[in-house]
């Protein structure tokens, strides 16, 4: 790649530094802008409409001007597009129609769902496309800056420019993981399933504990869930994962033991909770996850077929119940 197509080569006054423009001062954009600024990349402009966005800019990017989106793009050597997934394609196409994309300009989006195909209108104008997604949940505060260290970032882009994306990730203290364009949707679904549904699971468990009279469900859950999560992730990183067992090898509780009676008791009290508090999602989720746990425990050799079938029979959806029709 020649220097005229490499903004890291043509850069700003300090070698290797890029003038950064941020389109979308949400939780991700403001934090990544602050992190890039901390390693010497000047943030030249940012766009943000809501009061929350403006507050984040004041807190994390003090002194950076708030401008309209086309002005942000025109000023920047590295444009960060940190907008919602559904807005990304129309935004890129609209800016192409306005003619604001510049040859040699790096255009980097942080969507997990998309690779660089969504940036085709910018690439057609000579811009360098990159998709760099941090596998992290963001609060939009300075607390996130520490979490970037050691965080994995999925990097997708044309082969010759992948090193640019990888270098930016390393500068932030992260670990770049190159991901193929076609793999992005499954990658994103996996992360959303793990992180978002973990939050739902915790909310359900906390509600059930509160109904049982526990005043601080979070305090009770923290050490238990922390230990379970730590053990499962360690197993996925070790020899157990290579042997095809992974996290399921760390599962405890009635399903792992084949304790059908306890599972039936759980279903009964959760159905009662659903009837009393309208929490119909809790027994539904319990059945689905317990069935999945049974099937995985059977495949891993932790349960024999008879015990697994007894569990699956107990977990079968009951006909004509409130949780079925909700």
C-alpha positions as CSV (number, residue, x, y, z in Angstrom):
1,X,0.0,0.0,0.0
2,X,1.5,3.3,-1.1
3,X,1.9,6.2,1.3
4,X,-0.9,8.3,-0.3
5,X,-3.3,5.5,0.6
6,X,-2.0,5.1,4.1
7,X,-3.0,7.7,6.6
8,X,-0.7,6.2,9.2
9,X,2.1,7.2,6.9
10,X,0.8,10.6,5.9
11,X,-0.7,11.2,9.4
12,X,-0.5,14.4,11.4
13,X,2.5,16.2,12.8
14,X,3.5,13.3,15.1
15,X,4.4,10.2,13.1
16,X,1.7,7.5,13.1
17,X,-0.9,9.7,14.8
18,X,-4.3,10.2,13.1
19,X,-6.8,12.9,13.4
20,X,-9.9,11.1,14.7
21,X,-13.5,12.1,14.0
22,X,-16.3,10.3,15.9
23,X,-19.7,10.0,14.4
24,X,-22.0,9.1,17.2
25,X,-21.0,10.0,20.8
26,X,-22.7,7.1,22.4
27,X,-21.2,4.8,25.0
28,X,-18.8,3.2,22.6
29,X,-17.8,6.2,20.6
30,X,-16.9,8.5,23.5
31,X,-14.9,5.8,25.3
32,X,-12.9,4.7,22.2
33,X,-12.3,8.3,21.3
34,X,-11.0,8.9,24.8
35,X,-8.8,5.8,24.6
36,X,-7.3,6.8,21.3
37,X,-6.7,10.3,22.6
38,X,-4.8,8.9,25.5
39,X,-2.3,7.2,23.2
40,X,-1.7,10.3,21.2
41,X,-4.4,10.4,18.4
42,X,-6.0,13.8,18.5
43,X,-9.8,13.8,18.4
44,X,-10.6,16.6,16.0
45,X,-14.4,16.5,16.1
46,X,-17.4,14.5,17.3
47,X,-21.1,14.5,16.5
48,X,-23.8,14.0,19.1
49,X,-27.4,15.2,19.3
50,X,-28.8,14.0,22.6
51,X,-28.1,15.6,26.0
52,X,-26.5,12.3,27.1
53,X,-24.1,12.4,24.2
54,X,-23.1,15.9,24.9
55,X,-22.5,15.1,28.6
56,X,-20.3,12.1,27.5
57,X,-18.3,14.4,25.3
58,X,-17.8,16.9,28.1
59,X,-16.7,14.1,30.5
60,X,-14.5,12.0,28.2
61,X,-13.5,14.3,25.4
62,X,-13.3,17.8,26.9
63,X,-12.5,20.5,24.4
64,X,-13.4,18.5,21.4
65,X,-15.9,20.4,19.1
66,X,-19.4,19.1,18.5
67,X,-20.1,19.4,14.8
68,X,-22.5,18.1,12.2
69,X,-21.7,14.7,10.7
70,X,-20.3,15.9,7.3
71,X,-18.0,18.3,9.1
72,X,-16.7,15.6,11.4
73,X,-15.9,13.4,8.4
74,X,-14.3,16.2,6.4
75,X,-11.8,17.0,9.3
76,X,-10.8,13.4,10.1
77,X,-8.1,11.0,8.9
78,X,-9.7,8.2,10.9
79,X,-13.5,8.3,11.1
80,X,-15.1,6.2,13.8
81,X,-18.7,5.2,13.0
82,X,-20.2,4.3,16.3
83,X,-23.9,4.4,15.5
84,X,-26.6,1.7,15.9
85,X,-26.4,-1.3,13.5
86,X,-29.6,-0.4,11.6
87,X,-28.4,3.2,11.0
88,X,-24.9,2.3,9.7
89,X,-25.7,1.4,6.1
90,X,-27.9,4.4,5.4
91,X,-25.4,6.7,7.1
92,X,-22.5,5.5,4.9
93,X,-24.5,5.7,1.7
94,X,-25.9,9.1,2.6
95,X,-22.4,10.5,3.2
96,X,-21.3,9.1,-0.1
97,X,-24.1,10.9,-1.9
98,X,-22.9,14.1,-0.2
99,X,-19.4,13.4,-1.5
100,X,-17.7,13.8,1.9
101,X,-15.6,10.6,1.9
102,X,-12.0,11.2,1.1
103,X,-9.4,9.0,-0.7
104,X,-7.0,7.4,1.8
105,X,-9.2,8.2,4.8
106,X,-9.7,5.3,7.2
107,X,-13.4,4.6,7.9
108,X,-13.8,2.3,10.8
109,X,-17.1,1.1,12.3
110,X,-17.6,-0.7,15.6
111,X,-20.7,-2.8,14.7
112,X,-20.4,-6.5,15.6
113,X,-23.1,-7.4,13.1
114,X,-21.3,-6.1,10.0
115,X,-18.0,-6.6,8.3
116,X,-16.7,-4.1,5.7
117,X,-19.3,-4.7,2.9
118,X,-21.5,-2.1,4.6
119,X,-18.8,0.4,4.0
120,X,-18.8,-0.2,0.2
121,X,-20.0,3.4,-0.7
122,X,-17.0,4.9,1.3
123,X,-14.6,2.4,-0.3
124,X,-15.8,3.3,-3.7
125,X,-14.8,6.9,-2.9
126,X,-11.2,5.8,-2.1
127,X,-11.6,5.4,1.7
128,X,-10.0,2.5,3.6
129,X,-12.7,0.3,5.2
130,X,-12.3,-1.5,8.6
131,X,-14.7,-3.2,11.0
132,X,-13.3,-3.3,14.5
133,X,-15.7,-4.5,17.2
134,X,-14.8,-4.7,20.9
135,X,-16.2,-7.8,22.6
136,X,-17.2,-5.7,25.6
137,X,-20.3,-4.1,27.2
138,X,-19.9,-0.4,27.7
139,X,-21.2,2.0,30.4
140,X,-20.1,5.1,28.6
141,X,-17.9,6.2,31.5
142,X,-14.2,6.2,32.3
143,X,-14.6,2.8,33.9
144,X,-14.7,1.3,30.4
145,X,-11.2,2.5,29.7
146,X,-9.7,0.0,32.0
147,X,-11.9,-2.8,30.6
148,X,-10.4,-2.3,27.1
149,X,-7.1,-3.7,28.3
150,X,-7.0,-7.3,27.4
151,X,-10.4,-7.1,25.6
152,X,-10.7,-9.0,22.3
153,X,-11.6,-7.0,19.2
154,X,-12.9,-8.6,16.1
155,X,-11.1,-7.1,13.1
156,X,-12.4,-7.5,9.6
157,X,-11.1,-5.8,6.4
158,X,-9.2,-6.2,3.2
159,X,-6.0,-8.1,3.7
160,X,-3.6,-5.2,3.0
161,X,-5.1,-3.0,5.6
162,X,-5.8,-5.5,8.4
163,X,-2.5,-4.4,10.1
164,X,-3.9,-0.9,10.5
165,X,-6.9,-2.2,12.5
166,X,-4.7,-4.6,14.4
167,X,-2.3,-1.9,15.3
168,X,-5.1,0.4,16.6
169,X,-6.4,-2.4,18.8
170,X,-3.0,-3.1,20.2
171,X,-2.5,0.6,21.0
172,X,-5.7,0.5,23.1
173,X,-4.3,-2.5,25.0
174,X,-6.7,-4.9,23.3
175,X,-6.2,-8.2,21.5
176,X,-7.1,-8.2,17.8
177,X,-8.8,-11.3,16.4
178,X,-9.1,-11.4,12.7
179,X,-12.6,-12.4,11.6
180,X,-13.9,-13.2,8.1
181,X,-16.6,-11.1,6.6
182,X,-19.0,-14.0,6.4
183,X,-18.5,-14.9,10.0
184,X,-19.6,-11.6,11.5
185,X,-23.3,-12.4,11.9
186,X,-22.7,-15.7,13.8
187,X,-20.0,-14.0,15.8
188,X,-22.3,-11.3,16.9
189,X,-25.2,-13.6,17.6
190,X,-22.8,-15.6,19.9
191,X,-21.8,-12.6,21.9
192,X,-25.4,-11.3,22.2
193,X,-26.6,-14.7,23.3
194,X,-23.9,-14.9,25.9
195,X,-23.9,-11.4,27.3
196,X,-27.4,-10.2,26.9
197,X,-29.1,-13.4,27.9
198,X,-26.8,-13.6,30.9
199,X,-28.3,-10.3,32.1
200,X,-31.8,-11.7,31.6
201,X,-30.9,-14.9,33.5
202,X,-29.6,-12.8,36.4
203,X,-32.7,-10.7,36.4
204,X,-34.9,-13.8,36.6
205,X,-32.9,-15.4,39.3
206,X,-32.9,-12.2,41.3
207,X,-36.6,-11.9,41.0
208,X,-37.1,-15.4,42.2
209,X,-34.8,-14.8,45.2
210,X,-36.6,-11.6,46.1
211,X,-39.9,-13.5,46.0
212,X,-38.3,-16.1,48.4
213,X,-37.6,-13.3,50.9
214,X,-33.9,-12.6,50.1
215,X,-33.4,-8.8,50.6
216,X,-30.3,-8.5,48.5
217,X,-30.4,-11.0,45.7
218,X,-27.4,-9.5,44.0
219,X,-25.2,-10.0,47.0
220,X,-26.3,-13.6,47.2
221,X,-25.8,-14.3,43.5
222,X,-22.4,-12.6,43.1
223,X,-20.1,-15.2,44.5
224,X,-22.1,-18.1,43.1
225,X,-22.4,-16.8,39.6
226,X,-18.9,-15.4,39.7
227,X,-17.5,-18.8,40.5
228,X,-19.6,-20.5,37.9
229,X,-18.7,-18.0,35.2
230,X,-15.0,-18.2,36.1
231,X,-15.0,-22.0,36.1
232,X,-16.9,-22.2,32.8
233,X,-14.6,-19.8,31.0
234,X,-11.5,-21.4,32.3
235,X,-12.8,-24.8,31.0
236,X,-13.4,-23.3,27.6
237,X,-9.8,-22.1,27.5
238,X,-8.2,-25.4,28.7
239,X,-7.8,-29.0,27.8
240,X,-11.5,-29.8,28.6
241,X,-12.5,-27.6,25.6
242,X,-10.1,-29.4,23.4
243,X,-11.6,-32.7,24.5
244,X,-15.0,-31.5,23.4
245,X,-16.5,-30.9,26.9
246,X,-15.5,-27.3,27.8
247,X,-17.8,-25.4,30.1
248,X,-20.3,-28.2,30.5
249,X,-17.8,-30.1,32.4
250,X,-18.1,-27.6,35.2
251,X,-21.9,-27.7,35.5
252,X,-23.3,-28.6,38.9
253,X,-26.9,-28.9,40.2
254,X,-29.8,-31.2,39.7
255,X,-29.5,-31.6,35.9
256,X,-25.8,-32.5,36.1
257,X,-26.8,-35.1,38.8
258,X,-29.8,-36.4,37.0
259,X,-32.0,-35.4,40.0
260,X,-35.4,-35.5,38.3
261,X,-37.3,-35.0,41.6
262,X,-35.6,-31.7,42.3
263,X,-36.2,-30.5,38.7
264,X,-39.9,-31.3,39.1
265,X,-40.0,-29.3,42.4
266,X,-38.3,-26.4,40.7
267,X,-40.8,-26.4,37.9
268,X,-43.7,-26.4,40.4
269,X,-42.5,-23.5,42.5
270,X,-41.5,-21.5,39.4
271,X,-45.0,-22.0,37.9
272,X,-46.4,-20.8,41.2
273,X,-44.2,-17.7,41.0
274,X,-45.3,-17.1,37.4
275,X,-49.0,-17.2,38.6
276,X,-48.4,-14.9,41.5
277,X,-46.2,-12.3,39.9
278,X,-46.8,-12.7,36.2
279,X,-43.2,-13.8,35.7
280,X,-44.1,-16.3,33.0
281,X,-40.7,-16.0,31.4
282,X,-38.9,-17.6,34.3
283,X,-40.3,-21.2,34.1
284,X,-40.2,-21.0,30.3
285,X,-36.5,-20.1,30.4
286,X,-35.8,-22.7,33.1
287,X,-37.3,-25.4,30.9
288,X,-35.4,-24.3,27.8
289,X,-32.0,-24.0,29.5
290,X,-32.4,-27.2,31.6
291,X,-33.2,-29.1,28.4
292,X,-30.1,-27.7,26.7
293,X,-28.1,-28.6,29.8
294,X,-29.4,-32.1,29.7
295,X,-28.6,-32.6,26.1
296,X,-25.1,-31.2,26.5
297,X,-24.5,-33.3,29.6
298,X,-25.6,-36.4,27.7
299,X,-23.3,-35.6,24.7
300,X,-20.4,-35.0,27.1
301,X,-20.9,-38.3,28.8
302,X,-21.9,-36.8,32.1
303,X,-25.4,-38.4,32.0
304,X,-26.5,-41.8,30.8
305,X,-29.3,-42.0,28.4
306,X,-31.9,-43.2,30.9
307,X,-31.3,-40.3,33.3
308,X,-31.3,-37.8,30.4
309,X,-34.6,-39.1,29.0
310,X,-36.2,-38.9,32.5
311,X,-35.1,-35.2,32.7
312,X,-36.3,-34.4,29.2
313,X,-39.7,-36.0,30.0
314,X,-40.0,-33.9,33.1
315,X,-39.0,-30.8,31.2
316,X,-41.4,-31.3,28.4
317,X,-43.7,-28.4,27.9
318,X,-47.0,-29.0,29.8
319,X,-50.1,-28.6,27.6
320,X,-52.5,-25.7,28.0
321,X,-50.6,-23.8,30.7
322,X,-50.2,-20.1,31.2
323,X,-46.5,-20.2,30.3
324,X,-47.3,-21.8,26.9
325,X,-49.9,-19.2,25.9
326,X,-48.1,-16.1,27.3
